[in-house]
Amino acid sequence: MGLEAERLAGLRLASMVHDIGKIQIPIEILIKPGRLTTTEFDLIKLHSVAGYEILKDIRFPWPIAEIVRQHHEMPDGSGYPQGLRDEAILKEARILTVADIVEAMSSHRPYRPALGVARALEEVTRLRGSKLDVETVDTCLRLFHAQHYEFPKP
């Protein structure tokens, strides 16, 4: 996607800490096996701002705190916490959003079994151009299909 090595290093770090704000969410909500209530989901949605608050005063050569805050923003403006649109969302955050969806859907969660990579790629394809950045989804699909990327085995 044209990111130079220095920006990729920042993206790598942001990907490692993007959910750090979940430490402020009660564990009972994070591991709840059933459907979340509206109130519980509203609490979960606070994690991106909580992560921003944790990271904002740490001096990084990259906008790590802002990437963390933006990783649930959507190009159509329906994301959170700020309702940003299109290019107002950092490229690194747009990449992280797609990667997060693919990884989350491919992995086991307390509330559901792993759905698999194929299902995750179908979902990001479905959301391409509305909820997800077109270039990012196309790059993700190319990595998995043409370049045969696989998640590392645990």
N, CA, C and O atoms as a GROMACS GRO file, in nm:
protein
  616
    1MET      N    1   0.082  -0.120   0.000
    1MET     CA    2   0.000   0.000   0.000
    1MET      C    3   0.086   0.126   0.000
    1MET      O    4   0.035   0.236   0.020
    2GLY      N    5   0.213   0.108  -0.023
    2GLY     CA    6   0.299   0.224  -0.036
    2GLY      C    7   0.350   0.283   0.094
    2GLY      O    8   0.404   0.393   0.094
    3LEU      N    9   0.334   0.213   0.204
    3LEU     CA   10   0.387   0.264   0.330
    3LEU      C   11   0.536   0.236   0.339
    3LEU      O   12   0.581   0.124   0.316
    4GLU      N   13   0.612   0.338   0.373
    4GLU     CA   14   0.756   0.319   0.390
    4GLU      C   15   0.781   0.241   0.518
    4GLU      O   16   0.693   0.231   0.604
    5ALA      N   17   0.900   0.186   0.531
    5ALA     CA   18   0.936   0.100   0.643
    5ALA      C   19   0.911   0.167   0.778
    5ALA      O   20   0.866   0.101   0.872
    6GLU      N   21   0.939   0.295   0.788
    6GLU     CA   22   0.920   0.367   0.914
    6GLU      C   23   0.772   0.368   0.955
    6GLU      O   24   0.741   0.347   1.072
    7ARG      N   25   0.682   0.393   0.861
    7ARG     CA   26   0.539   0.392   0.893
    7ARG      C   27   0.492   0.251   0.925
    7ARG      O   28   0.407   0.232   1.012
    8LEU      N   29   0.547   0.152   0.856
    8LEU     CA   30   0.512   0.013   0.886
    8LEU      C   31   0.551  -0.024   1.029
    8LEU      O   32   0.480  -0.098   1.096
    9ALA      N   33   0.663   0.027   1.074
    9ALA     CA   34   0.706   0.002   1.212
    9ALA      C   35   0.603   0.060   1.310
    9ALA      O   36   0.570  -0.003   1.411
   10GLY      N   37   0.553   0.178   1.281
   10GLY     CA   38   0.449   0.239   1.365
   10GLY      C   39   0.321   0.159   1.361
   10GLY      O   40   0.256   0.139   1.465
   11LEU      N   41   0.283   0.113   1.244
   11LEU     CA   42   0.162   0.031   1.231
   11LEU      C   43   0.178  -0.099   1.310
   11LEU      O   44   0.084  -0.144   1.376
   12ARG      N   45   0.294  -0.159   1.302
   12ARG     CA   46   0.320  -0.283   1.376
   12ARG      C   47   0.301  -0.258   1.527
   12ARG      O   48   0.236  -0.337   1.595
   13LEU      N   49   0.357  -0.150   1.579
   13LEU     CA   50   0.342  -0.119   1.721
   13LEU      C   51   0.195  -0.090   1.754
   13LEU      O   52   0.143  -0.141   1.853
   14ALA      N   53   0.130  -0.011   1.672
   14ALA     CA   54  -0.012   0.020   1.697
   14ALA      C   55  -0.096  -0.107   1.699
   14ALA      O   56  -0.189  -0.119   1.780
   15SER      N   57  -0.064  -0.202   1.612
   15SER     CA   58  -0.141  -0.327   1.609
   15SER      C   59  -0.123  -0.406   1.738
   15SER      O   60  -0.214  -0.479   1.780
   16MET      N   61  -0.008  -0.393   1.800
   16MET     CA   62   0.017  -0.466   1.926
   16MET      C   63  -0.058  -0.406   2.045
   16MET      O   64  -0.091  -0.477   2.139
   17VAL      N   65  -0.084  -0.276   2.040
   17VAL     CA   66  -0.145  -0.208   2.156
   17VAL      C   67  -0.286  -0.155   2.128
   17VAL      O   68  -0.344  -0.087   2.212
   18HIS      N   69  -0.341  -0.185   2.011
   18HIS     CA   70  -0.467  -0.121   1.972
   18HIS      C   71  -0.583  -0.147   2.067
   18HIS      O   72  -0.674  -0.064   2.075
   19ASP      N   73  -0.584  -0.258   2.138
   19ASP     CA   74  -0.694  -0.288   2.231
   19ASP      C   75  -0.655  -0.268   2.377
   19ASP      O   76  -0.721  -0.321   2.466
   20ILE      N   77  -0.548  -0.193   2.403
   20ILE     CA   78  -0.503  -0.171   2.541
   20ILE      C   79  -0.612  -0.109   2.628
   20ILE      O   80  -0.615  -0.132   2.749
   21GLY      N   81  -0.699  -0.033   2.569
   21GLY     CA   82  -0.808   0.030   2.645
   21GLY      C   83  -0.907  -0.069   2.703
   21GLY      O   84  -0.986  -0.034   2.790
   22LYS      N   85  -0.903  -0.194   2.656
   22LYS     CA   86  -0.994  -0.296   2.711
   22LYS      C   87  -0.961  -0.329   2.856
   22LYS      O   88  -1.041  -0.395   2.923
   23ILE      N   89  -0.846  -0.285   2.905
   23ILE     CA   90  -0.815  -0.309   3.046
   23ILE      C   91  -0.913  -0.234   3.137
   23ILE      O   92  -0.924  -0.265   3.256
   24GLN      N   93  -0.983  -0.136   3.083
   24GLN     CA   94  -1.081  -0.061   3.161
   24GLN      C   95  -1.222  -0.118   3.149
   24GLN      O   96  -1.316  -0.064   3.208
   25ILE      N   97  -1.239  -0.225   3.073
   25ILE     CA   98  -1.370  -0.288   3.054
   25ILE      C   99  -1.380  -0.407   3.150
   25ILE      O  100  -1.287  -0.487   3.157
   26PRO      N  101  -1.490  -0.419   3.222
   26PRO     CA  102  -1.503  -0.534   3.313
   26PRO      C  103  -1.484  -0.667   3.239
   26PRO      O  104  -1.539  -0.687   3.130
   27ILE      N  105  -1.407  -0.756   3.299
   27ILE     CA  106  -1.375  -0.884   3.237
   27ILE      C  107  -1.502  -0.964   3.207
   27ILE      O  108  -1.506  -1.039   3.109
   28GLU      N  109  -1.603  -0.950   3.290
   28GLU     CA  110  -1.728  -1.023   3.268
   28GLU      C  111  -1.791  -0.987   3.134
   28GLU      O  112  -1.856  -1.071   3.071
   29ILE      N  113  -1.772  -0.865   3.090
   29ILE     CA  114  -1.825  -0.823   2.960
   29ILE      C  115  -1.736  -0.876   2.848
   29ILE      O  116  -1.785  -0.923   2.746
   30LEU      N  117  -1.605  -0.869   2.867
   30LEU     CA  118  -1.511  -0.914   2.763
   30LEU      C  119  -1.522  -1.063   2.734
   30LEU      O  120  -1.499  -1.106   2.621
   31ILE      N  121  -1.557  -1.143   2.835
   31ILE     CA  122  -1.563  -1.288   2.814
   31ILE      C  123  -1.707  -1.341   2.813
   31ILE      O  124  -1.727  -1.462   2.814
   32LYS      N  125  -1.803  -1.254   2.812
   32LYS     CA  126  -1.943  -1.295   2.815
   32LYS      C  127  -1.973  -1.387   2.698
   32LYS      O  128  -1.946  -1.352   2.583
   33PRO      N  129  -2.028  -1.505   2.725
   33PRO     CA  130  -2.053  -1.601   2.617
   33PRO      C  131  -2.174  -1.565   2.530
   33PRO      O  132  -2.181  -1.610   2.416
   34GLY      N  133  -2.266  -1.488   2.579
   34GLY     CA  134  -2.386  -1.455   2.502
   34GLY      C  135  -2.378  -1.319   2.436
   34GLY      O  136  -2.273  -1.255   2.434
   35ARG      N  137  -2.490  -1.278   2.382
   35ARG     CA  138  -2.500  -1.148   2.315
   35ARG      C  139  -2.488  -1.035   2.418
   35ARG      O  140  -2.542  -1.044   2.528
   36LEU      N  141  -2.418  -0.930   2.382
   36LEU     CA  142  -2.403  -0.814   2.470
   36LEU      C  143  -2.530  -0.729   2.467
   36LEU      O  144  -2.596  -0.718   2.364
   37THR      N  145  -2.562  -0.669   2.582
   37THR     CA  146  -2.670  -0.572   2.586
   37THR      C  147  -2.620  -0.442   2.521
   37THR      O  148  -2.501  -0.427   2.496
   38THR      N  149  -2.710  -0.352   2.495
   38THR     CA  150  -2.672  -0.222   2.439
   38THR      C  151  -2.576  -0.150   2.533
   38THR      O  152  -2.478  -0.090   2.488
   39THR      N  153  -2.603  -0.154   2.661
   39THR     CA  154  -2.516  -0.089   2.760
   39THR      C  155  -2.378  -0.152   2.761
   39THR      O  156  -2.277  -0.081   2.765
   40GLU      N  157  -2.372  -0.285   2.756
   40GLU     CA  158  -2.243  -0.354   2.754
   40GLU      C  159  -2.164  -0.319   2.629
   40GLU      O  160  -2.043  -0.296   2.636
   41PHE      N  161  -2.232  -0.314   2.515
   41PHE     CA  162  -2.163  -0.279   2.390
   41PHE      C  163  -2.115  -0.135   2.395
   41PHE      O  164  -2.007  -0.104   2.345
   42ASP      N  165  -2.194  -0.047   2.455
   42ASP     CA  166  -2.151   0.093   2.471
   42ASP      C  167  -2.024   0.101   2.554
   42ASP      O  168  -1.937   0.184   2.526
   43LEU      N  169  -2.012   0.017   2.657
   43LEU     CA  170  -1.890   0.012   2.737
   43LEU      C  171  -1.772  -0.038   2.655
   43LEU      O  172  -1.662   0.017   2.662
   44ILE      N  173  -1.794  -0.143   2.577
   44ILE     CA  174  -1.687  -0.196   2.490
   44ILE      C  175  -1.638  -0.087   2.395
   44ILE      O  176  -1.518  -0.075   2.371
   45LYS      N  177  -1.729  -0.009   2.342
   45LYS     CA  178  -1.693   0.096   2.246
   45LYS      C  179  -1.603   0.204   2.308
   45LYS      O  180  -1.540   0.280   2.235
   46LEU      N  181  -1.598   0.210   2.438
   46LEU     CA  182  -1.512   0.308   2.505
   46LEU      C  183  -1.365   0.270   2.500
   46LEU      O  184  -1.279   0.352   2.531
   47HIS      N  185  -1.334   0.146   2.461
   47HIS     CA  186  -1.193   0.101   2.468
   47HIS      C  187  -1.100   0.177   2.376
   47HIS      O  188  -0.983   0.193   2.408
   48SER      N  189  -1.150   0.224   2.262
   48SER     CA  190  -1.059   0.297   2.172
   48SER      C  191  -1.020   0.434   2.230
   48SER      O  192  -0.906   0.478   2.215
   49VAL      N  193  -1.114   0.500   2.296
   49VAL     CA  194  -1.083   0.626   2.362
   49VAL      C  195  -0.997   0.602   2.486
   49VAL      O  196  -0.904   0.678   2.513
   50ALA      N  197  -1.028   0.496   2.561
   50ALA     CA  198  -0.946   0.462   2.678
   50ALA      C  199  -0.802   0.433   2.636
   50ALA      O  200  -0.708   0.475   2.702
   51GLY      N  201  -0.786   0.362   2.524
   51GLY     CA  202  -0.652   0.334   2.472
   51GLY      C  203  -0.581   0.462   2.434
   51GLY      O  204  -0.462   0.479   2.462
   52TYR      N  205  -0.652   0.552   2.368
   52TYR     CA  206  -0.596   0.682   2.332
   52TYR      C  207  -0.548   0.756   2.458
   52TYR      O  208  -0.438   0.810   2.460
   53GLU      N  209  -0.631   0.757   2.561
   53GLU     CA  210  -0.596   0.827   2.685
   53GLU      C  211  -0.471   0.766   2.750
   53GLU      O  212  -0.388   0.838   2.804
   54ILE      N  213  -0.459   0.635   2.744
   54ILE     CA  214  -0.343   0.568   2.801
   54ILE      C  215  -0.216   0.604   2.725
   54ILE      O  216  -0.110   0.621   2.785
   55LEU      N  217  -0.226   0.616   2.594
   55LEU     CA  218  -0.108   0.632   2.507
   55LEU      C  219  -0.074   0.775   2.467
   55LEU      O  220   0.038   0.800   2.422
   56LYS      N  221  -0.166   0.867   2.481
   56LYS     CA  222  -0.150   1.001   2.422
   56LYS      C  223  -0.028   1.079   2.470
   56LYS      O  224   0.025   1.162   2.396
   57ASP      N  225   0.016   1.054   2.591
   57ASP     CA  226   0.130   1.131   2.644
   57ASP      C  227   0.263   1.060   2.629
   57ASP      O  228   0.366   1.110   2.674
   58ILE      N  229   0.261   0.944   2.566
   58ILE     CA  230   0.385   0.872   2.541
   58ILE      C  231   0.441   0.920   2.408
   58ILE      O  232   0.370   0.923   2.307
   59ARG      N  233   0.567   0.959   2.407
   59ARG     CA  234   0.629   1.011   2.285
   59ARG      C  235   0.673   0.896   2.195
   59ARG      O  236   0.764   0.820   2.228
   60PHE      N  237   0.604   0.884   2.082
   60PHE     CA  238   0.638   0.787   1.978
   60PHE      C  239   0.673   0.866   1.852
   60PHE      O  240   0.628   0.980   1.837
   61PRO      N  241   0.751   0.809   1.763
   61PRO     CA  242   0.774   0.876   1.634
   61PRO      C  243   0.656   0.859   1.538
   61PRO      O  244   0.663   0.904   1.424
   62TRP      N  245   0.550   0.794   1.583
   62TRP     CA  246   0.431   0.770   1.501
   62TRP      C  247   0.307   0.812   1.581
   62TRP      O  248   0.314   0.825   1.703
   63PRO      N  249   0.194   0.832   1.515
   63PRO     CA  250   0.072   0.872   1.586
   63PRO      C  251  -0.001   0.752   1.646
   63PRO      O  252  -0.117   0.727   1.614
   64ILE      N  253   0.066   0.678   1.734
   64ILE     CA  254   0.012   0.554   1.789
   64ILE      C  255  -0.122   0.577   1.860
   64ILE      O  256  -0.219   0.506   1.835
   65ALA      N  257  -0.127   0.676   1.946
   65ALA     CA  258  -0.251   0.702   2.021
   65ALA      C  259  -0.367   0.731   1.926
   65ALA      O  260  -0.479   0.684   1.949
   66GLU      N  261  -0.341   0.807   1.822
   66GLU     CA  262  -0.448   0.842   1.727
   66GLU      C  263  -0.491   0.720   1.645
   66GLU      O  264  -0.610   0.703   1.617
   67ILE      N  265  -0.397   0.636   1.607
   67ILE     CA  266  -0.432   0.512   1.535
   67ILE      C  267  -0.522   0.426   1.623
   67ILE      O  268  -0.622   0.372   1.577
   68VAL      N  269  -0.486   0.413   1.750
   68VAL     CA  270  -0.565   0.335   1.846
   68VAL      C  271  -0.705   0.394   1.858
   68VAL      O  272  -0.803   0.320   1.857
   69ARG      N  273  -0.714   0.526   1.870
   69ARG     CA  274  -0.846   0.590   1.883
   69ARG      C  275  -0.930   0.567   1.758
   69ARG      O  276  -1.052   0.553   1.767
   70GLN      N  277  -0.868   0.563   1.641
   70GLN     CA  278  -0.942   0.555   1.514
   70GLN      C  279  -0.968   0.414   1.463
   70GLN      O  280  -1.031   0.399   1.358
   71HIS      N  281  -0.924   0.310   1.531
   71HIS     CA  282  -0.931   0.177   1.471
   71HIS      C  283  -1.071   0.117   1.458
   71HIS      O  284  -1.086   0.006   1.407
   72HIS      N  285  -1.174   0.190   1.502
   72HIS     CA  286  -1.313   0.148   1.478
   72HIS      C  287  -1.389   0.253   1.397
   72HIS      O  288  -1.512   0.248   1.390
   73GLU      N  289  -1.318   0.346   1.337
   73GLU     CA  290  -1.381   0.444   1.247
   73GLU      C  291  -1.406   0.377   1.112
   73GLU      O  292  -1.333   0.287   1.072
   74MET      N  293  -1.510   0.421   1.041
   74MET     CA  294  -1.548   0.363   0.912
   74MET      C  295  -1.558   0.472   0.806
   74MET      O  296  -1.604   0.583   0.836
   75PRO      N  297  -1.516   0.443   0.684
   75PRO     CA  298  -1.520   0.545   0.578
   75PRO      C  299  -1.657   0.610   0.557
   75PRO      O  300  -1.665   0.724   0.512
   76ASP      N  301  -1.766   0.537   0.588
   76ASP     CA  302  -1.899   0.595   0.569
   76ASP      C  303  -1.943   0.682   0.687
   76ASP      O  304  -2.054   0.734   0.686
   77GLY      N  305  -1.858   0.697   0.788
   77GLY     CA  306  -1.888   0.781   0.904
   77GLY      C  307  -1.964   0.710   1.015
   77GLY      O  308  -1.997   0.772   1.116
   78SER      N  309  -1.991   0.581   0.998
   78SER     CA  310  -2.072   0.508   1.098
   78SER      C  311  -1.989   0.451   1.214
   78SER      O  312  -2.045   0.392   1.306
   79GLY      N  313  -1.857   0.469   1.210
   79GLY     CA  314  -1.773   0.413   1.315
   79GLY      C  315  -1.772   0.498   1.440
   79GLY      O  316  -1.846   0.594   1.454
   80TYR      N  317  -1.685   0.459   1.531
   80TYR     CA  318  -1.674   0.531   1.657
   80TYR      C  319  -1.527   0.542   1.694
   80TYR      O  320  -1.446   0.462   1.645
   81PRO      N  321  -1.489   0.635   1.778
   81PRO     CA  322  -1.571   0.721   1.863
   81PRO      C  323  -1.606   0.857   1.801
   81PRO      O  324  -1.693   0.927   1.854
   82GLN      N  325  -1.542   0.896   1.692
   82GLN     CA  326  -1.558   1.032   1.640
   82GLN      C  327  -1.646   1.041   1.517
   82GLN      O  328  -1.681   1.152   1.475
   83GLY      N  329  -1.683   0.929   1.457
   83GLY     CA  330  -1.763   0.934   1.335
   83GLY      C  331  -1.687   0.992   1.218
   83GLY      O  332  -1.745   1.057   1.131
   84LEU      N  333  -1.555   0.968   1.214
   84LEU     CA  334  -1.472   1.018   1.104
   84LEU      C  335  -1.511   0.951   0.973
   84LEU      O  336  -1.570   0.843   0.972
   85ARG      N  337  -1.476   1.015   0.862
   85ARG     CA  338  -1.506   0.961   0.730
   85ARG      C  339  -1.381   0.959   0.644
   85ARG      O  340  -1.291   1.041   0.660
   86ASP      N  341  -1.377   0.863   0.554
   86ASP     CA  342  -1.278   0.856   0.446
   86ASP      C  343  -1.137   0.894   0.488
   86ASP      O  344  -1.080   0.835   0.580
   87GLU      N  345  -1.080   0.993   0.419
   87GLU     CA  346  -0.939   1.031   0.439
   87GLU      C  347  -0.912   1.097   0.574
   87GLU      O  348  -0.796   1.118   0.609
   88ALA      N  349  -1.017   1.131   0.650
   88ALA     CA  350  -0.995   1.184   0.784
   88ALA      C  351  -0.944   1.074   0.878
   88ALA      O  352  -0.891   1.102   0.985
   89ILE      N  353  -0.960   0.949   0.835
   89ILE     CA  354  -0.911   0.834   0.912
   89ILE      C  355  -0.770   0.804   0.864
   89ILE      O  356  -0.746   0.789   0.744
   90LEU      N  357  -0.677   0.796   0.957
   90LEU     CA  358  -0.538   0.764   0.921
   90LEU      C  359  -0.531   0.633   0.844
   90LEU      O  360  -0.604   0.538   0.873
   91LYS      N  361  -0.443   0.630   0.746
   91LYS     CA  362  -0.426   0.508   0.666
   91LYS      C  363  -0.394   0.388   0.754
   91LYS      O  364  -0.446   0.279   0.732
   92GLU      N  365  -0.307   0.408   0.854
   92GLU     CA  366  -0.272   0.300   0.944
   92GLU      C  367  -0.394   0.247   1.020
   92GLU      O  368  -0.406   0.127   1.043
   93ALA      N  369  -0.485   0.337   1.058
   93ALA     CA  370  -0.607   0.295   1.127
   93ALA      C  371  -0.698   0.217   1.033
   93ALA      O  372  -0.761   0.120   1.074
   94ARG      N  373  -0.706   0.259   0.907
   94ARG     CA  374  -0.788   0.186   0.809
   94ARG      C  375  -0.733   0.045   0.787
   94ARG      O  376  -0.810  -0.050   0.772
   95ILE      N  377  -0.601   0.033   0.785
   95ILE     CA  378  -0.538  -0.099   0.770
   95ILE      C  379  -0.566  -0.183   0.894
   95ILE      O  380  -0.603  -0.300   0.883
   96LEU      N  381  -0.547  -0.124   1.010
   96LEU     CA  382  -0.568  -0.196   1.134
   96LEU      C  383  -0.712  -0.244   1.148
   96LEU      O  384  -0.736  -0.354   1.198
   97THR      N  385  -0.807  -0.165   1.104
   97THR     CA  386  -0.948  -0.204   1.110
   97THR      C  387  -0.972  -0.334   1.033
   97THR      O  388  -1.033  -0.427   1.085
   98VAL      N  389  -0.924  -0.341   0.910
   98VAL     CA  390  -0.943  -0.461   0.829
   98VAL      C  391  -0.870  -0.580   0.890
   98VAL      O  392  -0.927  -0.689   0.901
   99ALA      N  393  -0.746  -0.560   0.931
   99ALA     CA  394  -0.669  -0.668   0.993
   99ALA      C  395  -0.737  -0.718   1.120
   99ALA      O  396  -0.741  -0.839   1.145
  100ASP      N  397  -0.791  -0.628   1.198
  100ASP     CA  398  -0.858  -0.664   1.323
  100ASP      C  399  -0.982  -0.748   1.296
  100ASP      O  400  -1.007  -0.846   1.366
  101ILE      N  401  -1.059  -0.711   1.197
  101ILE     CA  402  -1.179  -0.788   1.161
  101ILE      C  403  -1.141  -0.928   1.116
  101ILE      O  404  -1.200  -1.026   1.162
  102VAL      N  405  -1.044  -0.938   1.027
  102VAL     CA  406  -1.004  -1.069   0.975
  102VAL      C  407  -0.950  -1.157   1.088
  102VAL      O  408  -0.986  -1.274   1.098
  103GLU      N  409  -0.865  -1.101   1.173
  103GLU     CA  410  -0.810  -1.179   1.284
  103GLU      C  411  -0.919  -1.220   1.382
  103GLU      O  412  -0.923  -1.335   1.425
  104ALA      N  413  -1.007  -1.127   1.418
  104ALA     CA  414  -1.112  -1.156   1.516
  104ALA      C  415  -1.208  -1.264   1.465
  104ALA      O  416  -1.244  -1.355   1.540
  105MET      N  417  -1.248  -1.254   1.341
  105MET     CA  418  -1.341  -1.354   1.286
  105MET      C  419  -1.274  -1.490   1.268
  105MET      O  420  -1.341  -1.593   1.275
  106SER      N  421  -1.146  -1.490   1.246
  106SER     CA  422  -1.072  -1.615   1.223
  106SER      C  423  -1.038  -1.687   1.352
  106SER      O  424  -0.998  -1.804   1.350
  107SER      N  425  -1.051  -1.619   1.464
  107SER     CA  426  -1.010  -1.672   1.594
  107SER      C  427  -1.129  -1.707   1.682
  107SER      O  428  -1.238  -1.652   1.667
  108HIS      N  429  -1.105  -1.798   1.774
  108HIS     CA  430  -1.206  -1.835   1.873
  108HIS      C  431  -1.230  -1.718   1.967
  108HIS      O  432  -1.135  -1.649   2.007
  109ARG      N  433  -1.354  -1.695   2.002
  109ARG     CA  434  -1.390  -1.595   2.101
  109ARG      C  435  -1.479  -1.661   2.205
  109ARG      O  436  -1.542  -1.762   2.176
  110PRO      N  437  -1.486  -1.606   2.327
  110PRO     CA  438  -1.570  -1.667   2.431
  110PRO      C  439  -1.717  -1.680   2.388
  110PRO      O  440  -1.787  -1.771   2.433
  111TYR      N  441  -1.762  -1.590   2.302
  111TYR     CA  442  -1.902  -1.589   2.262
  111TYR      C  443  -1.930  -1.664   2.132
  111TYR      O  444  -2.046  -1.674   2.091
  112ARG      N  445  -1.824  -1.720   2.066
  112ARG     CA  446  -1.846  -1.799   1.945
  112ARG      C  447  -1.717  -1.868   1.902
  112ARG      O  448  -1.607  -1.822   1.934
  113PRO      N  449  -1.732  -1.978   1.830
  113PRO     CA  450  -1.611  -2.045   1.777
  113PRO      C  451  -1.552  -1.963   1.662
  113PRO      O  452  -1.616  -1.873   1.608
  114ALA      N  453  -1.430  -1.996   1.626
  114ALA     CA  454  -1.366  -1.929   1.511
  114ALA      C  455  -1.453  -1.950   1.387
  114ALA      O  456  -1.503  -2.060   1.363
  115LEU      N  457  -1.469  -1.846   1.309
  115LEU     CA  458  -1.548  -1.854   1.186
  115LEU      C  459  -1.462  -1.888   1.065
  115LEU      O  460  -1.514  -1.930   0.962
  116GLY      N  461  -1.332  -1.871   1.078
  116GLY     CA  462  -1.239  -1.905   0.971
  116GLY      C  463  -1.204  -1.789   0.881
  116GLY      O  464  -1.277  -1.690   0.873
  117VAL      N  465  -1.091  -1.803   0.814
  117VAL     CA  466  -1.040  -1.697   0.727
  117VAL      C  467  -1.134  -1.674   0.609
  117VAL      O  468  -1.159  -1.559   0.572
  118ALA      N  469  -1.185  -1.780   0.549
  118ALA     CA  470  -1.272  -1.764   0.431
  118ALA      C  471  -1.393  -1.678   0.465
  118ALA      O  472  -1.429  -1.589   0.388
  119ARG      N  473  -1.456  -1.704   0.578
  119ARG     CA  474  -1.573  -1.626   0.620
  119ARG      C  475  -1.533  -1.481   0.649
  119ARG      O  476  -1.606  -1.388   0.617
  120ALA      N  477  -1.416  -1.462   0.711
  120ALA     CA  478  -1.368  -1.327   0.741
  120ALA      C  479  -1.343  -1.249   0.612
  120ALA      O  480  -1.377  -1.130   0.604
  121LEU      N  481  -1.286  -1.314   0.512
  121LEU     CA  482  -1.261  -1.246   0.385
  121LEU      C  483  -1.390  -1.215   0.311
  121LEU      O  484  -1.399  -1.113   0.243
  122GLU      N  485  -1.490  -1.300   0.325
  122GLU     CA  486  -1.622  -1.270   0.268
  122GLU      C  487  -1.680  -1.144   0.333
  122GLU      O  488  -1.737  -1.058   0.266
  123GLU      N  489  -1.664  -1.135   0.464
  123GLU     CA  490  -1.718  -1.020   0.537
  123GLU      C  491  -1.648  -0.891   0.499
  123GLU      O  492  -1.715  -0.790   0.474
  124VAL      N  493  -1.516  -0.889   0.493
  124VAL     CA  494  -1.449  -0.765   0.455
  124VAL      C  495  -1.481  -0.728   0.310
  124VAL      O  496  -1.486  -0.610   0.276
  125THR      N  497  -1.503  -0.828   0.225
  125THR     CA  498  -1.544  -0.801   0.087
  125THR      C  499  -1.682  -0.736   0.086
  125THR      O  500  -1.706  -0.641   0.011
  126ARG      N  501  -1.772  -0.787   0.168
  126ARG     CA  502  -1.908  -0.732   0.176
  126ARG      C  503  -1.906  -0.587   0.225
  126ARG      O  504  -1.987  -0.505   0.180
  127LEU      N  505  -1.815  -0.554   0.315
  127LEU     CA  506  -1.808  -0.420   0.374
  127LEU      C  507  -1.720  -0.324   0.294
  127LEU      O  508  -1.712  -0.205   0.326
  128ARG      N  509  -1.653  -0.374   0.191
  128ARG     CA  510  -1.562  -0.295   0.108
  128ARG      C  511  -1.634  -0.176   0.045
  128ARG      O  512  -1.737  -0.192  -0.021
  129GLY      N  513  -1.578  -0.058   0.067
  129GLY     CA  514  -1.634   0.062   0.004
  129GLY      C  515  -1.737   0.135   0.087
  129GLY      O  516  -1.769   0.250   0.057
  130SER      N  517  -1.789   0.072   0.190
  130SER     CA  518  -1.883   0.141   0.279
  130SER      C  519  -1.821   0.150   0.417
  130SER      O  520  -1.780   0.258   0.461
  131LYS      N  521  -1.813   0.039   0.485
  131LYS     CA  522  -1.757   0.036   0.620
  131LYS      C  523  -1.605   0.022   0.620
  131LYS      O  524  -1.539   0.055   0.718
  132LEU      N  525  -1.549  -0.029   0.508
  132LEU     CA  526  -1.405  -0.054   0.501
  132LEU      C  527  -1.344   0.010   0.377
  132LEU      O  528  -1.406   0.018   0.271
  133ASP      N  529  -1.223   0.055   0.393
  133ASP     CA  530  -1.147   0.120   0.288
  133ASP      C  531  -1.122   0.023   0.171
  133ASP      O  532  -1.076  -0.089   0.192
  134VAL      N  533  -1.151   0.067   0.050
  134VAL     CA  534  -1.138  -0.017  -0.070
  134VAL      C  535  -0.996  -0.067  -0.091
  134VAL      O  536  -0.974  -0.186  -0.109
  135GLU      N  537  -0.898   0.024  -0.088
  135GLU     CA  538  -0.759  -0.015  -0.111
  135GLU      C  539  -0.712  -0.117  -0.008
  135GLU      O  540  -0.640  -0.212  -0.040
  136THR      N  541  -0.752  -0.095   0.116
  136THR     CA  542  -0.710  -0.185   0.224
  136THR      C  543  -0.770  -0.324   0.207
  136THR      O  544  -0.700  -0.424   0.221
  137VAL      N  545  -0.898  -0.331   0.176
  137VAL     CA  546  -0.962  -0.461   0.154
  137VAL      C  547  -0.899  -0.531   0.034
  137VAL      O  548  -0.869  -0.650   0.041
  138ASP      N  549  -0.879  -0.459  -0.075
  138ASP     CA  550  -0.818  -0.520  -0.194
  138ASP      C  551  -0.679  -0.575  -0.163
  138ASP      O  552  -0.642  -0.683  -0.211
  139THR      N  553  -0.602  -0.502  -0.084
  139THR     CA  554  -0.468  -0.548  -0.046
  139THR      C  555  -0.477  -0.671   0.042
  139THR      O  556  -0.400  -0.766   0.024
  140CYS      N  557  -0.569  -0.671   0.135
  140CYS     CA  558  -0.589  -0.787   0.223
  140CYS      C  559  -0.626  -0.910   0.141
  140CYS      O  560  -0.570  -1.018   0.161
  141LEU      N  561  -0.719  -0.896   0.049
  141LEU     CA  562  -0.762  -1.009  -0.034
  141LEU      C  563  -0.646  -1.061  -0.118
  141LEU      O  564  -0.628  -1.181  -0.134
  142ARG      N  565  -0.567  -0.968  -0.172
  142ARG     CA  566  -0.451  -1.007  -0.252
  142ARG      C  567  -0.350  -1.086  -0.168
  142ARG      O  568  -0.294  -1.186  -0.213
  143LEU      N  569  -0.328  -1.041  -0.044
  143LEU     CA  570  -0.236  -1.112   0.045
  143LEU      C  571  -0.280  -1.256   0.070
  143LEU      O  572  -0.200  -1.349   0.066
  144PHE      N  573  -0.409  -1.274   0.097
  144PHE     CA  574  -0.458  -1.407   0.128
  144PHE      C  575  -0.475  -1.495   0.003
  144PHE      O  576  -0.444  -1.614   0.007
  145HIS      N  577  -0.524  -1.436  -0.107
  145HIS     CA  578  -0.553  -1.517  -0.225
  145HIS      C  579  -0.431  -1.533  -0.316
  145HIS      O  580  -0.389  -1.645  -0.344
  146ALA      N  581  -0.375  -1.424  -0.361
  146ALA     CA  582  -0.265  -1.431  -0.458
  146ALA      C  583  -0.132  -1.467  -0.393
  146ALA      O  584  -0.050  -1.538  -0.452
  147GLN      N  585  -0.110  -1.417  -0.272
  147GLN     CA  586   0.018  -1.442  -0.206
  147GLN      C  587   0.010  -1.553  -0.102
  147GLN      O  588   0.109  -1.584  -0.036
  148HIS      N  589  -0.109  -1.613  -0.086
  148HIS     CA  590  -0.130  -1.729   0.000
  148HIS      C  591  -0.086  -1.707   0.145
  148HIS      O  592  -0.029  -1.796   0.209
  149TYR      N  593  -0.114  -1.586   0.196
  149TYR     CA  594  -0.081  -1.557   0.335
  149TYR      C  595  -0.164  -1.646   0.427
  149TYR      O  596  -0.280  -1.675   0.397
  150GLU      N  597  -0.105  -1.689   0.537
  150GLU     CA  598  -0.174  -1.763   0.641
  150GLU      C  599  -0.132  -1.708   0.776
  150GLU      O  600  -0.019  -1.660   0.792
  151PHE      N  601  -0.222  -1.713   0.874
  151PHE     CA  602  -0.185  -1.672   1.009
  151PHE      C  603  -0.084  -1.773   1.063
  151PHE      O  604  -0.095  -1.893   1.036
  152PRO      N  605   0.012  -1.725   1.139
  152PRO     CA  606   0.108  -1.818   1.201
  152PRO      C  607   0.034  -1.917   1.292
  152PRO      O  608  -0.062  -1.881   1.359
  153LYS      N  609   0.080  -2.038   1.294
  153LYS     CA  610   0.020  -2.141   1.381
  153LYS      C  611   0.071  -2.119   1.523
  153LYS      O  612   0.189  -2.092   1.544
  154PRO      N  613  -0.021  -2.132   1.622
  154PRO     CA  614   0.022  -2.110   1.761
  154PRO      C  615   0.119  -2.217   1.808
  154PRO      O  616   0.164  -2.213   1.922
   0.00000   0.00000   0.00000
